[in-house]
Amino acid sequence: MNHLEIKIALYDKCKQWIANRRDKVENVIADIVESLENETKSSAGDKHETGRAMLQINREQVGAQLKEISKIEEALSKVDIKVVSDHVRLGSIVHTDNSSFFISISAGLLKTKDRSYYAIALSAPIGQLLLGKKKGDVIRFRENEITITSVY
């Protein structure tokens, strides 16, 4: 795979990661809505009100998760995988002497045919350390020296 094909594959995996998270959260919301409807049908009283209040709190928490997913999706949309640069920036792939990174969103470990990559956001601690670095630069992360072997 050439550099662009790798970036496209990783970008698509990030999109899939977001879609999977969104699906899970939307399923939880649907379950909560169904439970709220069932609570409405049950008898009145303190127990009913407490159960309903708990479901409403859960619904708000899950709604916040959905907003966070939208922010992550927006961050991914700002990643320009077609730009090739000799320094680390949003959309870069960075190979080091012990790991490979896709600078995009914090989606964890992603695998292609040839290699595994950590999808990390620039706001992540290691993302901040890598930002602007070039091939041959060395960073210190968690008591380890990491040498950048390539950037594209």
N, C-alpha and C positions, 0 to 999 in steps of 0.2 A: 504494500500500500504506500502511495506517496503521501507527502505531508498533508495536502488538502483532503485527501480521502480519509486520513486518520482523524483530522479535525471534524469533518462531516459526520463520521461514525460516532465520535464522542459527543458532538453536539446533539445528534439524534438520540443517543442514550440519555443525555441530560433531559431532553424533552420527554422521553418515555418515563424517566424517574419522576418528573413533575406530574405527568398524567396519572401515574400509579398512585402517587400521594393524594392527588385531587380525588380520584375515584374512591379511595378509602375514606376520606373525609366526607365526601358526598353520601356514601353509604351509611356512615354514622349519623349524619344529619337526617337521612330518610328514616332510620330506625328511631331516632328521637322524636321526629314528627309523628310517626306511627304510635309511639308510646304515649305522646301527649294526647293524641286523638282517643286512645284507649282510656287514658286517665279521665278524660272529659265524660266518657260514657259510664265510668264507675260511680259508685256512691259518693256523696259529699261527706265532708268532715275534715278534721285536722290531718289525718293520715293522707287523705286525698290531696289536700293543699300542700303538704310537705313533699309528697312525691312529685307533684306538678312543679313546685319551685325547684327541686333538684334537677328535673329534666330541663327546665328553662335555663338554669345555670350551665348545664352540660351543653345546651344548644349554643349559648353565648361563647363558651370556650372553643367549641368546634368551629364556630363562625370566625373566631380570631385566627384559628389555624388556616382556614380557607383564605383569609386576607393575607396571611404570611406566604401561602403558596402563590398567590397572585403577585406578591412582591418578588418572589424568586423567579417567577415566569418573566416578569418585566426585566429583571437583571439579566436573565439569559438572552432576552431579545436584544440587549445592547452588545452582546458578544459578536464581534466581526471575525469570523473564522478565515476570511479570505486575505486578511492582512498578514503579511510575513514580516517579522521584525527580528533584529539581532538582539534586542533586549526584551525582558519579560514585561508583558502588558496583558490586558484583558484579551482573551482569545489565544494566548500563546500555549504551546506545548513545551514543557521544560523537562529535559532528561537530566538526572543527577547521577552521582556515583552509586546511589542506592534506591532511587525511586523515580517515577515519571509522573508529571502533573499536567492537568488540563486546567488552565486558569479561566474559570467561568463561574460556576455556582458550587456551593458545598453539597455535592451529591454523593460523596464517598467514592468507593472503589468501582471503577468501570473497566470492563475487559473488552479488548478487541481480539482479532485473530492472533496477533503477534505478541501482545503485551498488555499489562495491567496499568491503569492510570488512576491517580487520585484526582477527582474533580474537586477543585478548591476555589473559594471566592478570594478576591483580592483583600477582603476584609479579614480573612482568617490570619492567624499569627504567621504561619509560614508564607502565606500569600503576600503579606506586608514585607516580609524579609526578601522575597524573591523579586518583588516589583522593581523594575529598572535594571536588574542584573543582567549580565551577559555570560556567554560561554567562557569558562575558565574562572569565573568569580566564585568565591567561597563564602558561605553563610554559616552562622552558628545557630543551631536550633536544638533546644533541649539537650544541651551539653555535647552535641555532635557537630563536627564540621562536615558540611555538605558541599561538594564541588559540582558546579553546573557543567555538564558535558555538552549540551546543545540546547538551543532555543530556536523555535520557529513558529 
